[in-house]
Amino acid sequence: MLAESLSRASIFAALKSRRCYGTTGPRIDLAFEIEGHAMGSLLEWKREMRVEASVAGTAPIESLALYRGKEVIESFRPAAFATSAASRRIRVRWQGSRIRGRGRRVTWDGAIHVTGATIELAMPHSFDSPADGIVSQTASEVAFTSGTTGDVDGIDLWLDQASSGTLEFDSKAGSCSLDLAQLTTEPLCFDFGGLGIRLCVERYPEVLTAVDAALSTMVSPAKGETTPYFVKAVQEDGHMAWSSPIYVG
């Protein structure tokens, strides 16, 4: 929250003006401005407008993205992603819910199988329940229990080599198979229906270190309509932060 002081009046003024942002739990520091105006502002239209955003995380930053409504129009990823073509670290993550409201939970219990390569290490990623996680691991298979209700769960695999071989994902929500040689740092995704029930697999940097990131760009809002802009930050550990929108129109 961007309040001038810790007084009740100042806090409620910040809430009323939308000068606040949300996180999945950690105390991530997120800043977002358009033409020097803080998140929550309502601005008059200009042909071109300067956007500035920055994040100081509690873990290494994976991405910082600028949204226009639901559309990502600009994004930042650390330089390590551009130099990870030979990374041995594979991130497998899944998400989604069946419906809105009650009964939305998706059960993913299953296993990841690898042939043509050896699993040296498997680490849980973004599990938010002690009932979920890795239940067993061998050199070729990792078994897990998982349930999502719109959130993301996943597993990071470190292989002895990831330039060849096959990865098979077999779960109660869906199954697929892919060639490790096809993987890049852009996620390869498989849709399983419902509300965003999907699996994404990507080649991930073996090490990320920077806990801060910044984004600076120009936007050209549509004239004659109100356009919301906001930013979203994602950390390596799966935690996220979203700013309140700035409305231009």
Secondary structure as GFF3:
##gff-version 3
##sequence-region A 1 249
A	DSSP	alpha_helix	8	16	.	.	.	ID=ss1
A	DSSP	beta_strand	21	23	.	.	.	ID=ss2
A	DSSP	beta_strand	29	34	.	.	.	ID=ss3
A	DSSP	beta_strand	37	38	.	.	.	ID=ss4
A	DSSP	beta_strand	42	43	.	.	.	ID=ss5
A	DSSP	beta_strand	49	56	.	.	.	ID=ss6
A	DSSP	beta_strand	61	68	.	.	.	ID=ss7
A	DSSP	beta_strand	71	76	.	.	.	ID=ss8
A	DSSP	three_ten_helix	79	83	.	.	.	ID=ss9
A	DSSP	beta_strand	89	97	.	.	.	ID=ss10
A	DSSP	beta_strand	106	107	.	.	.	ID=ss11
A	DSSP	beta_strand	110	115	.	.	.	ID=ss12
A	DSSP	beta_strand	119	125	.	.	.	ID=ss13
A	DSSP	beta_strand	133	137	.	.	.	ID=ss14
A	DSSP	beta_strand	141	145	.	.	.	ID=ss15
A	DSSP	beta_strand	147	148	.	.	.	ID=ss16
A	DSSP	beta_strand	152	159	.	.	.	ID=ss17
A	DSSP	beta_strand	166	171	.	.	.	ID=ss18
A	DSSP	beta_strand	175	179	.	.	.	ID=ss19
A	DSSP	three_ten_helix	180	182	.	.	.	ID=ss20
A	DSSP	beta_strand	188	191	.	.	.	ID=ss21
A	DSSP	beta_strand	195	204	.	.	.	ID=ss22
A	DSSP	beta_strand	212	219	.	.	.	ID=ss23
A	DSSP	beta_strand	227	235	.	.	.	ID=ss24
A	DSSP	beta_strand	240	243	.	.	.	ID=ss25
A	DSSP	beta_strand	246	248	.	.	.	ID=ss26
###
